[in-house]
Amino acid sequence: MRVIVCGMAIGAAVFAQQAPPAGAAAGAQGRPRGAGRAMNPANLVPPLEESGYTQIFDGKSLNGWDVDPDFWRVEDGAIVGETKADHQPKQNIFAIWRGGKPADFEFKAQYRMTGGNSGIQYRSIERPDVAKWVLQGYQADIDAQQQYTGQIYEERGRGFLALRGMFAYVGDGKKTGMVGKVGENEELKAFIKNDDWNEIHIIARGNTIIQLINGHVMATLVDDDTTKRKMDGVIGLQLHLTSTGMKIEVKNIRLKTF
């Protein structure tokens, strides 16, 4: 299995220990040998380095963002997406950043979630055949109950790719499989603040994705499915359908590309 890792030595040793080499034999369950072994999440956390980032939201306007104005606004220095029980889009829609289609990058932002579900979309394509502002691709999942927050999901695609706490691997035409652990689900959940601001950090380098919340690795994915993975694409903020309404606030949005 070919693994491309971040230049900051993020998890280089861990990947070497957890991921099988090309042609490695699989276990009885069809997973690489060594699957299920725990790892220390601290080994995956990159240095707290802020240099090289560019702000992609000016804190005052939606310049550079393509949104449905019925649901998105700027308030108190944040992009706010909000629905009500009686005011919903017809499907999940996104505030789409129009500044490019990053391939290898790091993304950081602060978010606050009130009710329902949301997420940060990346390496995604637009689906105008469905509706305007609809995206398909990788998503860093967020929800108010912290059931899904931190996991790697593929919107309008393969669904759950790496649950919280999971180091997952996907091969051509294969279902996602756990290679190891970056932590325990409930222990990682404890690092996520309810009804408060959290920082999300997404690292995408080659076929490897790492997602962190408040400096803690939540999930890692090595995606070797060459027919379905996306290696670049747009970034978006999700407005998710819900019966009761939801609100997502995102600020201090910055991006570093490689």
N, C-alpha and C positions, 0 to 999 in steps of 0.2 A: 504494500500500500504506500503510495507516494504522499507524503505529508509536507505541506509548505507552511512554515511557521513564521511568526513575526520576527522582525529584525532586532527587537529589544530582548531577545532570548527568552521570550514568554514561553514557558513550558517546554523549552527545547529538550531538556533532559526528561521531562515527564512524558512527552510524546514518544521519545525513544523507548521509554520503559513500557508504556501502555499500548502503543500502536504496533501491530505486527509488521515485520518486513514483507516486501513483495514475495508472494508465493507462500506465505506462512500457512501452516495447516490450521483448519478451523476445528473447534471443539464439537461435541456431540450436538449442540444446539445450533450449529452453523455459525457461531460467533468466533472471533479470533481467540486463540488461547490467551488466558490471562484476563478475560472479560470479567468485570465485576469487582476487580480489586480497587480498594479505596486509595485516594491520593490526598495529599495535603493541599487544600485550596490555596494556601499562601504561596505555594510554588508556582502558581499560575498568575499571580497578581503582578502586573507591571509596575515599574517605578511611577510615583506620582509626578508625572512630567507634563507640564502644560505648554511647553514651547511648541511652535509649529502649527497651532490650531488657529482657525479662522472662524469668527462669528458669522453664522449664516442667517441670523435673525437679528434685526436692529433694535428690538425691544420696544419699538414705537409704531411700526406699521407692518403690513403683510407684503411689503415689497419683496419680490423674489419668490413668493409663495403663491400657488394657484389653489384657490379654495372655493367652496360653496359659501357665499356670504350669509346664507340663511342659518348656518350652523357654526361659523368660525368668526372670531374677532380677536382684537388685541386688548388686553386689560391688565393694568398694573405690571407692565413689563413682560407679559407672557402671552403666548398664543393660546387661546382658549377655544376648545371645541365643546359644544354642549347640546344635548337633546333633552326633550321633555317627553313624558308619557304620550302626550297628544301632538308632539311635533318631532317626527322622525324622518330620516331619509329612507328610501326604498331598499337600500342595501348598505353594507359597510362602505363608507367613503373616506377619502384621505385629503389632508392638506399636503400638497405636493411641492417640494422644493424644486425650483426651476434652474438651479445653479449648475447642474451637471448630472452625470451618471457615474458616481464613483465606483471604482473597482476595488483596489486595496486602500483601506482607510481606517481611521479611528473616529468615532462619533461620541460626543459627550453632551448631555443635557440634564437639566433638573426638571422633574415632573411632579405633579400632585394629582392624584386620582380620587374622584368622588363618585361612587356608584358605578356599576357596570364594568365594562372591559374596554381596553384600548391597546395601543402598541406602537412601536417605532418600526416602520417598514423600510427596508433597504435592499439594494441589489434587486430592484423590482421593475416590472414592466407595467405599462398602462393597459387597461382593458376597455377601450371605448366601445367594443361590441356589447359589453354588459351595460355600462353607463359611464358618464363623465365622472372623473375623480375616483375611479375604481382601480385598484392595484393588485398585482399578483407577484408573490415572491417572499423572501425571508422576512420574518417579523420577530422583534424582541417583544414578547407578550407582556402586558401589564393588566392587572385587574384590581379592583378595590378590596376584594376579599383575600388577596394574595394566594389564591389557589394556583394561578398560572404565571404570576409575575416571575420573570427571569428565564422562562423556558424559550427555546428556539422553535418557532412555528413557521409553516409555509402557508400563507394566505392563498386561497384558491389553487392549492397545489397538493403537496404530500401530507399536509397536516402537521401533527406533532413530530418534530425531528429530534429534539433533545429536551427531555423534561428537566426540571430544576434538580440539580445535583448530579446530572448525567454527563459523562463523556461519551458521545455517540459517534458511530461511524456508519455511513451509507455508501454502498457500492452500486455499480450499474445494475439497475432493475431490481435492487434489493430493498427490503424494508429496513428501517433504521435499527441498529443494534447497539447495545451498551458495551463499550470497550473497558470502561472503568468509571470511577466516581470522582467528582470534584468536591463532594460533600454530601451530607444527608439533607433531604428535602426540608424537614422541619427545622433543622438547625440553621439552614440558609434563610428560611422564611423569617427567622427571628431578627435578621439584619435589615429587614424591609420595614419602613415606618408606615403606620396607618394614618391616613388623614393629614399627611405632612409631606414636605418636600424630600424626594429621593434623587440620587444621581444615578443615571444610567450610562453605561460605557459599553460600546460595541466595537470589537476589533475584528476586521475582516481582512485576511491576508491569504491570497491564493484560495485553496479549497478549505481553509480552516477559519472557523468563526468562534470567538469567545465573547460571552456576554457577562457583564458585571453589574451589580447594584451596590451602591455605597462602598465600592472598593473590593467587594467580595465576588469571586467567580461563581456564577449561578449555573451556567451550562456551557459546554464546549461541543462543537460539531466538526468532524472531518467529512466533507461531502465529496465523494468520488463518483457520484452518479453523473456521468458526463452528458447524459441525455436530458436531465431535468434540472440540474443545478444552474444557478445564475452567477456569473463572474463579475457582473457590473449591473448598474441600474439606478433608478431614481430612489430618493429618500422621501418618506411620507409619515405623517402623524395620523393615527387611525381614529375615526369616529365610528363606534360599533353600535349596531342595532341592539336595543334592550327594551323591555316592556315598561320599565319604570323611568328611563332617562339616565343619562350619565354626563360627567364633566371631566375633561382632561385639560390640565394647564401645563404648558411646557415653556421653559425659559433658559437663558444662557446656553443656547444651542451652538455648538462649535464642532468643526470638522477639520481633520488632518488627513491629507491624501498622500499616497506614496507613488 
